[in-house]
Amino acid sequence: MNPQEKNTYVKQQITKALISLMSKKKINDISISEICNKAQVGRASFYRNYDSKEEVIQHHTNSLINDWAEAIEKDPSASIYNFFQSLFQHFQKNQSFYKILYKQNMSSMILSAIRNRLNMNTDIGPNALYSKAFAAYGIFGWIDVWFSNGMKETPEELNKIIVDNINNHIIGAKSIDIL
């Protein structure tokens, strides 16, 4: 195994160990030593890759969101219609991890991952920044409500609700001048 592969393996082991431990106890009650023991890696390996437990989880959340986004971007049949359905299917597929985030009161990491994926930073100018903020917080809002309500709707049902909402807002939109 070359050094790059070994480091990737170590990161995966640390991530799996921490997620497993978080399913049973609060993140604040989990020590770095406990993570390393479960992952069968040394503390030096942990600190060579991460500064904190939270960074491990944020990195994993970012990776999941980025993997989904890259897949939808490469899909030649992707459209606004199946974008949201695909997004909710992603959350449904990975719900065991995302439910752990909610259980740990760490759902803000999902929003952070969405913001990272949209490359939200103050260097992009106000028009792009506010447009991306509207998208990021809107997407997170839908995800948050869905998880908070127990994920009762299927991704297909949520997609229909979103598409109907978008269509109603566009069709029912009035000029800002007459509001």
mmCIF file of the C-alpha atoms, coordinates in Angstrom:
data_MODEL
# 
_entry.id   MODEL 
# 
loop_
_atom_site.group_PDB 
_atom_site.id 
_atom_site.type_symbol 
_atom_site.label_atom_id 
_atom_site.label_alt_id 
_atom_site.label_comp_id 
_atom_site.label_asym_id 
_atom_site.label_entity_id 
_atom_site.label_seq_id 
_atom_site.pdbx_PDB_ins_code 
_atom_site.Cartn_x 
_atom_site.Cartn_y 
_atom_site.Cartn_z 
_atom_site.occupancy 
_atom_site.B_iso_or_equiv 
_atom_site.pdbx_formal_charge 
_atom_site.auth_seq_id 
_atom_site.auth_comp_id 
_atom_site.auth_asym_id 
_atom_site.auth_atom_id 
_atom_site.pdbx_PDB_model_num 
ATOM 1   C CA . MET A 1 1   ? 0.000   0.000  0.000   1.00 0.00 ? 1   MET A CA 1 
ATOM 2   C CA . ASN A 1 2   ? 1.490   3.358  -1.008  1.00 0.00 ? 2   ASN A CA 1 
ATOM 3   C CA . PRO A 1 3   ? 1.483   6.281  1.479   1.00 0.00 ? 3   PRO A CA 1 
ATOM 4   C CA . GLN A 1 4   ? -1.556  7.941  -0.153  1.00 0.00 ? 4   GLN A CA 1 
ATOM 5   C CA . GLU A 1 5   ? -3.589  4.728  0.043   1.00 0.00 ? 5   GLU A CA 1 
ATOM 6   C CA . LYS A 1 6   ? -2.486  4.163  3.641   1.00 0.00 ? 6   LYS A CA 1 
ATOM 7   C CA . ASN A 1 7   ? -3.534  7.673  4.639   1.00 0.00 ? 7   ASN A CA 1 
ATOM 8   C CA . THR A 1 8   ? -6.918  7.234  2.928   1.00 0.00 ? 8   THR A CA 1 
ATOM 9   C CA . TYR A 1 9   ? -7.369  3.946  4.784   1.00 0.00 ? 9   TYR A CA 1 
ATOM 10  C CA . VAL A 1 10  ? -6.489  5.584  8.127   1.00 0.00 ? 10  VAL A CA 1 
ATOM 11  C CA . LYS A 1 11  ? -9.002  8.395  7.517   1.00 0.00 ? 11  LYS A CA 1 
ATOM 12  C CA . GLN A 1 12  ? -11.702 5.873  6.614   1.00 0.00 ? 12  GLN A CA 1 
ATOM 13  C CA . GLN A 1 13  ? -11.029 3.852  9.756   1.00 0.00 ? 13  GLN A CA 1 
ATOM 14  C CA . ILE A 1 14  ? -11.137 6.948  11.960  1.00 0.00 ? 14  ILE A CA 1 
ATOM 15  C CA . THR A 1 15  ? -14.385 8.097  10.340  1.00 0.00 ? 15  THR A CA 1 
ATOM 16  C CA . LYS A 1 16  ? -16.070 4.679  10.660  1.00 0.00 ? 16  LYS A CA 1 
ATOM 17  C CA . ALA A 1 17  ? -14.948 4.375  14.274  1.00 0.00 ? 17  ALA A CA 1 
ATOM 18  C CA . LEU A 1 18  ? -16.209 7.816  15.243  1.00 0.00 ? 18  LEU A CA 1 
ATOM 19  C CA . ILE A 1 19  ? -19.570 7.356  13.510  1.00 0.00 ? 19  ILE A CA 1 
ATOM 20  C CA . SER A 1 20  ? -19.989 3.991  15.197  1.00 0.00 ? 20  SER A CA 1 
ATOM 21  C CA . LEU A 1 21  ? -19.204 5.489  18.597  1.00 0.00 ? 21  LEU A CA 1 
ATOM 22  C CA . MET A 1 22  ? -21.531 8.447  17.942  1.00 0.00 ? 22  MET A CA 1 
ATOM 23  C CA . SER A 1 23  ? -24.399 6.058  17.342  1.00 0.00 ? 23  SER A CA 1 
ATOM 24  C CA . LYS A 1 24  ? -24.049 4.938  20.963  1.00 0.00 ? 24  LYS A CA 1 
ATOM 25  C CA . LYS A 1 25  ? -22.884 8.014  22.888  1.00 0.00 ? 25  LYS A CA 1 
ATOM 26  C CA . LYS A 1 26  ? -22.530 11.770 22.708  1.00 0.00 ? 26  LYS A CA 1 
ATOM 27  C CA . ILE A 1 27  ? -19.586 13.104 20.754  1.00 0.00 ? 27  ILE A CA 1 
ATOM 28  C CA . ASN A 1 28  ? -18.432 15.080 23.812  1.00 0.00 ? 28  ASN A CA 1 
ATOM 29  C CA . ASP A 1 29  ? -18.162 11.808 25.742  1.00 0.00 ? 29  ASP A CA 1 
ATOM 30  C CA . ILE A 1 30  ? -15.949 10.183 23.100  1.00 0.00 ? 30  ILE A CA 1 
ATOM 31  C CA . SER A 1 31  ? -12.204 10.535 23.533  1.00 0.00 ? 31  SER A CA 1 
ATOM 32  C CA . ILE A 1 32  ? -9.624  10.629 20.769  1.00 0.00 ? 32  ILE A CA 1 
ATOM 33  C CA . SER A 1 33  ? -8.011  7.567  22.375  1.00 0.00 ? 33  SER A CA 1 
ATOM 34  C CA . GLU A 1 34  ? -11.318 5.711  22.176  1.00 0.00 ? 34  GLU A CA 1 
ATOM 35  C CA . ILE A 1 35  ? -11.646 6.564  18.474  1.00 0.00 ? 35  ILE A CA 1 
ATOM 36  C CA . CYS A 1 36  ? -8.072  5.477  17.782  1.00 0.00 ? 36  CYS A CA 1 
ATOM 37  C CA . ASN A 1 37  ? -8.504  2.210  19.684  1.00 0.00 ? 37  ASN A CA 1 
ATOM 38  C CA . LYS A 1 38  ? -11.662 1.372  17.777  1.00 0.00 ? 38  LYS A CA 1 
ATOM 39  C CA . ALA A 1 39  ? -10.050 2.397  14.461  1.00 0.00 ? 39  ALA A CA 1 
ATOM 40  C CA . GLN A 1 40  ? -6.845  0.543  15.347  1.00 0.00 ? 40  GLN A CA 1 
ATOM 41  C CA . VAL A 1 41  ? -4.692  3.562  14.521  1.00 0.00 ? 41  VAL A CA 1 
ATOM 42  C CA . GLY A 1 42  ? -2.341  5.663  16.612  1.00 0.00 ? 42  GLY A CA 1 
ATOM 43  C CA . ARG A 1 43  ? -3.158  9.068  18.067  1.00 0.00 ? 43  ARG A CA 1 
ATOM 44  C CA . ALA A 1 44  ? -0.439  10.546 15.858  1.00 0.00 ? 44  ALA A CA 1 
ATOM 45  C CA . SER A 1 45  ? -2.378  9.285  12.822  1.00 0.00 ? 45  SER A CA 1 
ATOM 46  C CA . PHE A 1 46  ? -5.501  11.010 14.079  1.00 0.00 ? 46  PHE A CA 1 
ATOM 47  C CA . TYR A 1 47  ? -3.768  14.335 14.655  1.00 0.00 ? 47  TYR A CA 1 
ATOM 48  C CA . ARG A 1 48  ? -1.834  14.122 11.386  1.00 0.00 ? 48  ARG A CA 1 
ATOM 49  C CA . ASN A 1 49  ? -5.191  14.166 9.581   1.00 0.00 ? 49  ASN A CA 1 
ATOM 50  C CA . TYR A 1 50  ? -7.603  16.028 11.847  1.00 0.00 ? 50  TYR A CA 1 
ATOM 51  C CA . ASP A 1 51  ? -7.654  18.718 14.506  1.00 0.00 ? 51  ASP A CA 1 
ATOM 52  C CA . SER A 1 52  ? -10.867 17.545 16.162  1.00 0.00 ? 52  SER A CA 1 
ATOM 53  C CA . LYS A 1 53  ? -13.673 14.993 16.180  1.00 0.00 ? 53  LYS A CA 1 
ATOM 54  C CA . GLU A 1 54  ? -15.941 17.581 14.614  1.00 0.00 ? 54  GLU A CA 1 
ATOM 55  C CA . GLU A 1 55  ? -13.527 18.003 11.721  1.00 0.00 ? 55  GLU A CA 1 
ATOM 56  C CA . VAL A 1 56  ? -13.765 14.255 11.019  1.00 0.00 ? 56  VAL A CA 1 
ATOM 57  C CA . ILE A 1 57  ? -17.543 14.486 10.820  1.00 0.00 ? 57  ILE A CA 1 
ATOM 58  C CA . GLN A 1 58  ? -17.531 17.697 8.756   1.00 0.00 ? 58  GLN A CA 1 
ATOM 59  C CA . HIS A 1 59  ? -15.083 16.136 6.308   1.00 0.00 ? 59  HIS A CA 1 
ATOM 60  C CA . HIS A 1 60  ? -17.309 13.066 5.952   1.00 0.00 ? 60  HIS A CA 1 
ATOM 61  C CA . THR A 1 61  ? -20.423 15.212 5.483   1.00 0.00 ? 61  THR A CA 1 
ATOM 62  C CA . ASN A 1 62  ? -18.643 17.303 2.841   1.00 0.00 ? 62  ASN A CA 1 
ATOM 63  C CA . SER A 1 63  ? -17.514 14.130 1.059   1.00 0.00 ? 63  SER A CA 1 
ATOM 64  C CA . LEU A 1 64  ? -21.042 12.714 0.959   1.00 0.00 ? 64  LEU A CA 1 
ATOM 65  C CA . ILE A 1 65  ? -22.511 15.946 -0.418  1.00 0.00 ? 65  ILE A CA 1 
ATOM 66  C CA . ASN A 1 66  ? -19.672 16.347 -2.936  1.00 0.00 ? 66  ASN A CA 1 
ATOM 67  C CA . ASP A 1 67  ? -20.023 12.738 -4.132  1.00 0.00 ? 67  ASP A CA 1 
ATOM 68  C CA . TRP A 1 68  ? -23.751 13.259 -4.708  1.00 0.00 ? 68  TRP A CA 1 
ATOM 69  C CA . ALA A 1 69  ? -23.198 16.611 -6.471  1.00 0.00 ? 69  ALA A CA 1 
ATOM 70  C CA . GLU A 1 70  ? -20.499 15.214 -8.750  1.00 0.00 ? 70  GLU A CA 1 
ATOM 71  C CA . ALA A 1 71  ? -22.748 12.306 -9.715  1.00 0.00 ? 71  ALA A CA 1 
ATOM 72  C CA . ILE A 1 72  ? -25.690 14.578 -10.592 1.00 0.00 ? 72  ILE A CA 1 
ATOM 73  C CA . GLU A 1 73  ? -23.395 16.939 -12.512 1.00 0.00 ? 73  GLU A CA 1 
ATOM 74  C CA . LYS A 1 74  ? -22.123 14.024 -14.640 1.00 0.00 ? 74  LYS A CA 1 
ATOM 75  C CA . ASP A 1 75  ? -25.618 12.678 -15.311 1.00 0.00 ? 75  ASP A CA 1 
ATOM 76  C CA . PRO A 1 76  ? -26.594 13.725 -18.842 1.00 0.00 ? 76  PRO A CA 1 
ATOM 77  C CA . SER A 1 77  ? -30.275 13.272 -18.021 1.00 0.00 ? 77  SER A CA 1 
ATOM 78  C CA . ALA A 1 78  ? -30.107 15.575 -14.975 1.00 0.00 ? 78  ALA A CA 1 
ATOM 79  C CA . SER A 1 79  ? -32.659 18.362 -14.854 1.00 0.00 ? 79  SER A CA 1 
ATOM 80  C CA . ILE A 1 80  ? -34.206 20.605 -12.243 1.00 0.00 ? 80  ILE A CA 1 
ATOM 81  C CA . TYR A 1 81  ? -36.984 18.017 -12.002 1.00 0.00 ? 81  TYR A CA 1 
ATOM 82  C CA . ASN A 1 82  ? -34.778 15.107 -10.946 1.00 0.00 ? 82  ASN A CA 1 
ATOM 83  C CA . PHE A 1 83  ? -32.215 17.238 -9.091  1.00 0.00 ? 83  PHE A CA 1 
ATOM 84  C CA . PHE A 1 84  ? -34.282 17.406 -5.910  1.00 0.00 ? 84  PHE A CA 1 
ATOM 85  C CA . GLN A 1 85  ? -35.460 13.812 -6.147  1.00 0.00 ? 85  GLN A CA 1 
ATOM 86  C CA . SER A 1 86  ? -31.842 12.709 -6.455  1.00 0.00 ? 86  SER A CA 1 
ATOM 87  C CA . LEU A 1 87  ? -30.898 14.865 -3.477  1.00 0.00 ? 87  LEU A CA 1 
ATOM 88  C CA . PHE A 1 88  ? -33.584 13.344 -1.264  1.00 0.00 ? 88  PHE A CA 1 
ATOM 89  C CA . GLN A 1 89  ? -32.655 9.862  -2.463  1.00 0.00 ? 89  GLN A CA 1 
ATOM 90  C CA . HIS A 1 90  ? -29.093 10.622 -1.362  1.00 0.00 ? 90  HIS A CA 1 
ATOM 91  C CA . PHE A 1 91  ? -30.292 11.594 2.115   1.00 0.00 ? 91  PHE A CA 1 
ATOM 92  C CA . GLN A 1 92  ? -32.546 8.557  2.300   1.00 0.00 ? 92  GLN A CA 1 
ATOM 93  C CA . LYS A 1 93  ? -29.684 6.248  1.259   1.00 0.00 ? 93  LYS A CA 1 
ATOM 94  C CA . ASN A 1 94  ? -27.368 7.786  3.886   1.00 0.00 ? 94  ASN A CA 1 
ATOM 95  C CA . GLN A 1 95  ? -30.015 8.366  6.523   1.00 0.00 ? 95  GLN A CA 1 
ATOM 96  C CA . SER A 1 96  ? -28.258 6.334  9.214   1.00 0.00 ? 96  SER A CA 1 
ATOM 97  C CA . PHE A 1 97  ? -25.347 8.807  9.157   1.00 0.00 ? 97  PHE A CA 1 
ATOM 98  C CA . TYR A 1 98  ? -27.527 11.904 8.855   1.00 0.00 ? 98  TYR A CA 1 
ATOM 99  C CA . LYS A 1 99  ? -29.779 10.703 11.693  1.00 0.00 ? 99  LYS A CA 1 
ATOM 100 C CA . ILE A 1 100 ? -26.672 10.475 13.869  1.00 0.00 ? 100 ILE A CA 1 
ATOM 101 C CA . LEU A 1 101 ? -25.932 14.113 13.039  1.00 0.00 ? 101 LEU A CA 1 
ATOM 102 C CA . TYR A 1 102 ? -29.453 15.067 14.115  1.00 0.00 ? 102 TYR A CA 1 
ATOM 103 C CA . LYS A 1 103 ? -29.221 12.959 17.270  1.00 0.00 ? 103 LYS A CA 1 
ATOM 104 C CA . GLN A 1 104 ? -25.947 14.726 18.116  1.00 0.00 ? 104 GLN A CA 1 
ATOM 105 C CA . ASN A 1 105 ? -27.414 18.206 17.359  1.00 0.00 ? 105 ASN A CA 1 
ATOM 106 C CA . MET A 1 106 ? -24.909 18.549 14.517  1.00 0.00 ? 106 MET A CA 1 
ATOM 107 C CA . SER A 1 107 ? -27.295 19.020 11.581  1.00 0.00 ? 107 SER A CA 1 
ATOM 108 C CA . SER A 1 108 ? -25.671 22.395 10.895  1.00 0.00 ? 108 SER A CA 1 
ATOM 109 C CA . MET A 1 109 ? -22.836 20.380 9.334   1.00 0.00 ? 109 MET A CA 1 
ATOM 110 C CA . ILE A 1 110 ? -25.215 19.549 6.484   1.00 0.00 ? 110 ILE A CA 1 
ATOM 111 C CA . LEU A 1 111 ? -25.794 23.246 5.861   1.00 0.00 ? 111 LEU A CA 1 
ATOM 112 C CA . SER A 1 112 ? -22.053 23.858 6.048   1.00 0.00 ? 112 SER A CA 1 
ATOM 113 C CA . ALA A 1 113 ? -21.427 21.101 3.483   1.00 0.00 ? 113 ALA A CA 1 
ATOM 114 C CA . ILE A 1 114 ? -24.036 22.588 1.145   1.00 0.00 ? 114 ILE A CA 1 
ATOM 115 C CA . ARG A 1 115 ? -22.483 26.046 1.549   1.00 0.00 ? 115 ARG A CA 1 
ATOM 116 C CA . ASN A 1 116 ? -19.034 24.579 0.857   1.00 0.00 ? 116 ASN A CA 1 
ATOM 117 C CA . ARG A 1 117 ? -20.297 22.797 -2.239  1.00 0.00 ? 117 ARG A CA 1 
ATOM 118 C CA . LEU A 1 118 ? -21.836 26.011 -3.540  1.00 0.00 ? 118 LEU A CA 1 
ATOM 119 C CA . ASN A 1 119 ? -18.512 27.742 -2.880  1.00 0.00 ? 119 ASN A CA 1 
ATOM 120 C CA . MET A 1 120 ? -20.091 30.450 -0.781  1.00 0.00 ? 120 MET A CA 1 
ATOM 121 C CA . ASN A 1 121 ? -17.513 33.016 0.172   1.00 0.00 ? 121 ASN A CA 1 
ATOM 122 C CA . THR A 1 122 ? -17.539 36.777 0.367   1.00 0.00 ? 122 THR A CA 1 
ATOM 123 C CA . ASP A 1 123 ? -15.157 37.091 -2.594  1.00 0.00 ? 123 ASP A CA 1 
ATOM 124 C CA . ILE A 1 124 ? -17.860 36.225 -5.137  1.00 0.00 ? 124 ILE A CA 1 
ATOM 125 C CA . GLY A 1 125 ? -19.818 39.463 -4.973  1.00 0.00 ? 125 GLY A CA 1 
ATOM 126 C CA . PRO A 1 126 ? -23.206 40.172 -3.453  1.00 0.00 ? 126 PRO A CA 1 
ATOM 127 C CA . ASN A 1 127 ? -25.449 38.976 -6.315  1.00 0.00 ? 127 ASN A CA 1 
ATOM 128 C CA . ALA A 1 128 ? -23.863 35.524 -6.472  1.00 0.00 ? 128 ALA A CA 1 
ATOM 129 C CA . LEU A 1 129 ? -23.470 35.316 -2.700  1.00 0.00 ? 129 LEU A CA 1 
ATOM 130 C CA . TYR A 1 130 ? -27.126 36.059 -1.945  1.00 0.00 ? 130 TYR A CA 1 
ATOM 131 C CA . SER A 1 131 ? -28.333 33.776 -4.737  1.00 0.00 ? 131 SER A CA 1 
ATOM 132 C CA . LYS A 1 132 ? -26.224 30.937 -3.359  1.00 0.00 ? 132 LYS A CA 1 
ATOM 133 C CA . ALA A 1 133 ? -27.435 31.701 0.179   1.00 0.00 ? 133 ALA A CA 1 
ATOM 134 C CA . PHE A 1 134 ? -31.038 31.481 -1.006  1.00 0.00 ? 134 PHE A CA 1 
ATOM 135 C CA . ALA A 1 135 ? -30.341 28.088 -2.576  1.00 0.00 ? 135 ALA A CA 1 
ATOM 136 C CA . ALA A 1 136 ? -28.262 26.698 0.313   1.00 0.00 ? 136 ALA A CA 1 
ATOM 137 C CA . TYR A 1 137 ? -30.655 27.666 3.075   1.00 0.00 ? 137 TYR A CA 1 
ATOM 138 C CA . GLY A 1 138 ? -33.690 26.642 1.026   1.00 0.00 ? 138 GLY A CA 1 
ATOM 139 C CA . ILE A 1 139 ? -32.259 23.201 0.298   1.00 0.00 ? 139 ILE A CA 1 
ATOM 140 C CA . PHE A 1 140 ? -31.202 22.764 3.908   1.00 0.00 ? 140 PHE A CA 1 
ATOM 141 C CA . GLY A 1 141 ? -34.630 23.924 5.091   1.00 0.00 ? 141 GLY A CA 1 
ATOM 142 C CA . TRP A 1 142 ? -36.352 21.188 3.090   1.00 0.00 ? 142 TRP A CA 1 
ATOM 143 C CA . ILE A 1 143 ? -33.901 18.566 4.350   1.00 0.00 ? 143 ILE A CA 1 
ATOM 144 C CA . ASP A 1 144 ? -34.218 19.776 7.936   1.00 0.00 ? 144 ASP A CA 1 
ATOM 145 C CA . VAL A 1 145 ? -38.020 19.714 7.933   1.00 0.00 ? 145 VAL A CA 1 
ATOM 146 C CA . TRP A 1 146 ? -38.033 16.284 6.288   1.00 0.00 ? 146 TRP A CA 1 
ATOM 147 C CA . PHE A 1 147 ? -35.684 14.805 8.884   1.00 0.00 ? 147 PHE A CA 1 
ATOM 148 C CA . SER A 1 148 ? -37.421 16.580 11.778  1.00 0.00 ? 148 SER A CA 1 
ATOM 149 C CA . ASN A 1 149 ? -40.780 15.158 10.635  1.00 0.00 ? 149 ASN A CA 1 
ATOM 150 C CA . GLY A 1 150 ? -39.438 11.616 10.506  1.00 0.00 ? 150 GLY A CA 1 
ATOM 151 C CA . MET A 1 151 ? -38.830 11.394 6.741   1.00 0.00 ? 151 MET A CA 1 
ATOM 152 C CA . LYS A 1 152 ? -42.458 10.412 6.141   1.00 0.00 ? 152 LYS A CA 1 
ATOM 153 C CA . GLU A 1 153 ? -42.550 11.446 2.502   1.00 0.00 ? 153 GLU A CA 1 
ATOM 154 C CA . THR A 1 154 ? -40.690 9.525  -0.189  1.00 0.00 ? 154 THR A CA 1 
ATOM 155 C CA . PRO A 1 155 ? -38.093 11.354 -2.285  1.00 0.00 ? 155 PRO A CA 1 
ATOM 156 C CA . GLU A 1 156 ? -40.584 11.178 -5.165  1.00 0.00 ? 156 GLU A CA 1 
ATOM 157 C CA . GLU A 1 157 ? -43.339 12.794 -3.081  1.00 0.00 ? 157 GLU A CA 1 
ATOM 158 C CA . LEU A 1 158 ? -40.979 15.532 -1.883  1.00 0.00 ? 158 LEU A CA 1 
ATOM 159 C CA . ASN A 1 159 ? -39.843 16.160 -5.426  1.00 0.00 ? 159 ASN A CA 1 
ATOM 160 C CA . LYS A 1 160 ? -43.442 16.619 -6.550  1.00 0.00 ? 160 LYS A CA 1 
ATOM 161 C CA . ILE A 1 161 ? -44.088 19.036 -3.674  1.00 0.00 ? 161 ILE A CA 1 
ATOM 162 C CA . ILE A 1 162 ? -41.001 21.074 -4.596  1.00 0.00 ? 162 ILE A CA 1 
ATOM 163 C CA . VAL A 1 163 ? -41.780 21.139 -8.308  1.00 0.00 ? 163 VAL A CA 1 
ATOM 164 C CA . ASP A 1 164 ? -45.400 22.110 -7.587  1.00 0.00 ? 164 ASP A CA 1 
ATOM 165 C CA . ASN A 1 165 ? -44.183 24.876 -5.262  1.00 0.00 ? 165 ASN A CA 1 
ATOM 166 C CA . ILE A 1 166 ? -41.741 26.209 -7.839  1.00 0.00 ? 166 ILE A CA 1 
ATOM 167 C CA . ASN A 1 167 ? -44.416 26.139 -10.534 1.00 0.00 ? 167 ASN A CA 1 
ATOM 168 C CA . ASN A 1 168 ? -46.946 27.886 -8.271  1.00 0.00 ? 168 ASN A CA 1 
ATOM 169 C CA . HIS A 1 169 ? -44.453 30.608 -7.358  1.00 0.00 ? 169 HIS A CA 1 
ATOM 170 C CA . ILE A 1 170 ? -43.488 31.201 -10.970 1.00 0.00 ? 170 ILE A CA 1 
ATOM 171 C CA . ILE A 1 171 ? -47.055 31.158 -12.267 1.00 0.00 ? 171 ILE A CA 1 
ATOM 172 C CA . GLY A 1 172 ? -48.373 33.173 -9.319  1.00 0.00 ? 172 GLY A CA 1 
ATOM 173 C CA . ALA A 1 173 ? -45.476 35.628 -9.247  1.00 0.00 ? 173 ALA A CA 1 
ATOM 174 C CA . LYS A 1 174 ? -46.364 39.284 -9.344  1.00 0.00 ? 174 LYS A CA 1 
ATOM 175 C CA . SER A 1 175 ? -44.177 42.170 -10.284 1.00 0.00 ? 175 SER A CA 1 
ATOM 176 C CA . ILE A 1 176 ? -42.291 43.656 -7.361  1.00 0.00 ? 176 ILE A CA 1 
ATOM 177 C CA . ASP A 1 177 ? -43.622 47.049 -8.481  1.00 0.00 ? 177 ASP A CA 1 
ATOM 178 C CA . ILE A 1 178 ? -47.209 46.169 -7.547  1.00 0.00 ? 178 ILE A CA 1 
ATOM 179 C CA . LEU A 1 179 ? -46.575 44.553 -4.180  1.00 0.00 ? 179 LEU A CA 1 
# 
